[in-house]
Amino acid sequence: MGEAQARRVALVSGAAGGQGWAIVRRLRADGIAVAACDIRADELAASVAESGDPDIVPLALDVTSQEQWAAAIDAAVGRFGGLGVLVNNAGVLHRRPLESETAEEFERLWRINCLGAFHGMRAALPHLRVATDPVIVNTCSTGAIRPFPNHAAYGSSKWALRGLTQVAAAELAPHRIRVNAVFPGPVATPMLTEEIQQRLASSSPWGRLADPAEIADAVAFLISERASFVTGVEFTVDGGQSLQIG
Ligand SMILES: NC(=O)c1ccc[n+]([C@@H]2O[C@H](COP(=O)([O-])OP(=O)(O)OC[C@H]3O[C@@H](n4cnc5c(N)ncnc54)[C@H](O)[C@@H]3O)[C@@H](O)[C@H]2O)c1
């Protein structure tokens, strides 16, 4: 196998964020070239420039846009010669009681957290089909295992992403495309305010939040050849959060 064929290429959405950037760095440590994508294109470009790594390309991507997905994947393939790994990590959160949730905000979260991954999988598929050990990892949440109050939009969007991941895993297994999901518990990223981080750390069985690198390690395992027979798996990384009752 030639060197160009051997190199794996990943696209990571939400790459400017806490977990997304940790995943980018982890995949680079494994020698995987990365198309790093985010709607916050300027912040992402600054991080990539600071890294000085020529095998990370920063790309603007709003995951709710089919057109932007097509352009990002074209750019990734143009730069690195193929695409074998897709990490649907982009996501947004808000907490709101049912009666004050709005249809617009509910739909907005669904479009980013679930429809975005659907667009990504559809756009990547032609490239995944011809890649070596193609794999998709979707970032769900323990909010797709347990029913957290005041999470109608977020929780339901992540439960839908969980279901989408399972359907895709079943459908794509005959094509030898692995599809798995990570389910992080609370992670120390800007998605959670300081106050919420403190509250969740004190109620965690482990006594702390996850470091983004700990989620990135789980994603990297699911992508690696060590997980070559692993598909449809729901990989919880939560320090025991979802074991709790009440
Ligand atoms: N932080 C947690 O406690 C936690 C727990 C469980 C699951 N998650 C999930 O992990 C993933 C990563 O979140 P994080 O903790 O790194 O938060 P984060 O806010 O640091 O990162 C999320 C990233 O997604 C990007 N994004 C938002 N809307 C987008 C869009 N339309 N198109 C492209 N990018 C967009 C943001 O710009 C940001 O860079 C999300 O899917 C989140 O729901 C987070």
Ligand as a Chemical Component Dictionary entry (heavy atoms), coordinates in Angstrom:
data_LIG
# 
_chem_comp.id                   LIG 
_chem_comp.type                 NON-POLYMER 
_chem_comp.pdbx_formal_charge   0 
_chem_comp.three_letter_code    LIG 
# 
loop_
_chem_comp_atom.comp_id 
_chem_comp_atom.atom_id 
_chem_comp_atom.alt_atom_id 
_chem_comp_atom.type_symbol 
_chem_comp_atom.charge 
_chem_comp_atom.model_Cartn_x 
_chem_comp_atom.model_Cartn_y 
_chem_comp_atom.model_Cartn_z 
_chem_comp_atom.pdbx_ordinal 
LIG N1  N1  N 0  -19.559 19.922 27.617 1  
LIG C1  C1  C 0  -20.336 18.954 28.032 2  
LIG O1  O1  O 0  -20.543 18.797 29.238 3  
LIG C2  C2  C 0  -20.971 17.987 27.069 4  
LIG C3  C3  C 0  -21.571 16.837 27.571 5  
LIG C4  C4  C 0  -22.142 15.927 26.691 6  
LIG C5  C5  C 0  -22.091 16.153 25.341 7  
LIG N2  N2  N 1  -21.514 17.293 24.868 8  
LIG C6  C6  C 0  -21.466 17.465 23.425 9  
LIG O2  O2  O 0  -20.120 17.498 23.025 10 
LIG C7  C7  C 0  -19.996 18.235 21.790 11 
LIG C8  C8  C 0  -18.870 19.252 21.907 12 
LIG O3  O3  O 0  -19.251 20.232 22.856 13 
LIG P1  P1  P 0  -18.181 21.008 23.774 14 
LIG O4  O4  O 0  -18.382 20.525 25.146 15 
LIG O5  O5  O -1 -16.844 20.925 23.167 16 
LIG O6  O6  O 0  -18.784 22.485 23.691 17 
LIG P2  P2  P 0  -18.214 23.817 22.978 18 
LIG O7  O7  O 0  -19.309 24.801 23.100 19 
LIG O8  O8  O 0  -16.873 24.135 23.537 20 
LIG O9  O9  O 0  -18.025 23.373 21.458 21 
LIG C9  C9  C 0  -19.096 23.227 20.550 22 
LIG C10 C10 C 0  -18.602 23.718 19.203 23 
LIG O10 O10 O 0  -19.654 23.524 18.232 24 
LIG C11 C11 C 0  -19.630 24.654 17.382 25 
LIG N3  N3  N 0  -20.924 24.855 16.707 26 
LIG C12 C12 C 0  -22.074 25.306 17.237 27 
LIG N4  N4  N 0  -23.013 25.424 16.270 28 
LIG C13 C13 C 0  -22.429 25.029 15.112 29 
LIG C14 C14 C 0  -22.871 24.932 13.785 30 
LIG N5  N5  N 0  -24.123 25.283 13.422 31 
LIG N6  N6  N 0  -22.011 24.483 12.854 32 
LIG C15 C15 C 0  -20.728 24.148 13.192 33 
LIG N7  N7  N 0  -20.250 24.236 14.424 34 
LIG C16 C16 C 0  -21.095 24.670 15.391 35 
LIG C17 C17 C 0  -19.310 25.829 18.303 36 
LIG O11 O11 O 0  -18.847 26.959 17.562 37 
LIG C18 C18 C 0  -18.265 25.217 19.212 38 
LIG O12 O12 O 0  -16.956 25.432 18.712 39 
LIG C19 C19 C 0  -21.383 18.830 21.533 40 
LIG O13 O13 O 0  -22.080 18.020 20.609 41 
LIG C20 C20 C 0  -22.051 18.747 22.893 42 
LIG O14 O14 O 0  -23.456 18.702 22.799 43 
LIG C21 C21 C 0  -20.953 18.213 25.691 44 
# 
loop_
_chem_comp_bond.comp_id 
_chem_comp_bond.atom_id_1 
_chem_comp_bond.atom_id_2 
_chem_comp_bond.value_order 
_chem_comp_bond.pdbx_ordinal 
LIG N1  C1  SING 1  
LIG C1  O1  DOUB 2  
LIG C1  C2  SING 3  
LIG C2  C3  SING 4  
LIG C2  C21 DOUB 5  
LIG C3  C4  DOUB 6  
LIG C4  C5  SING 7  
LIG C5  N2  DOUB 8  
LIG N2  C6  SING 9  
LIG N2  C21 SING 10 
LIG C6  O2  SING 11 
LIG C6  C20 SING 12 
LIG O2  C7  SING 13 
LIG C7  C8  SING 14 
LIG C7  C19 SING 15 
LIG C8  O3  SING 16 
LIG O3  P1  SING 17 
LIG P1  O4  DOUB 18 
LIG P1  O5  SING 19 
LIG P1  O6  SING 20 
LIG O6  P2  SING 21 
LIG P2  O7  DOUB 22 
LIG P2  O8  SING 23 
LIG P2  O9  SING 24 
LIG O9  C9  SING 25 
LIG C9  C10 SING 26 
LIG C10 O10 SING 27 
LIG C10 C18 SING 28 
LIG O10 C11 SING 29 
LIG C11 N3  SING 30 
LIG C11 C17 SING 31 
LIG N3  C12 SING 32 
LIG N3  C16 SING 33 
LIG C12 N4  DOUB 34 
LIG N4  C13 SING 35 
LIG C13 C14 SING 36 
LIG C13 C16 DOUB 37 
LIG C14 N5  SING 38 
LIG C14 N6  DOUB 39 
LIG N6  C15 SING 40 
LIG C15 N7  DOUB 41 
LIG N7  C16 SING 42 
LIG C17 O11 SING 43 
LIG C17 C18 SING 44 
LIG C18 O12 SING 45 
LIG C19 O13 SING 46 
LIG C19 C20 SING 47 
LIG C20 O14 SING 48 
# 
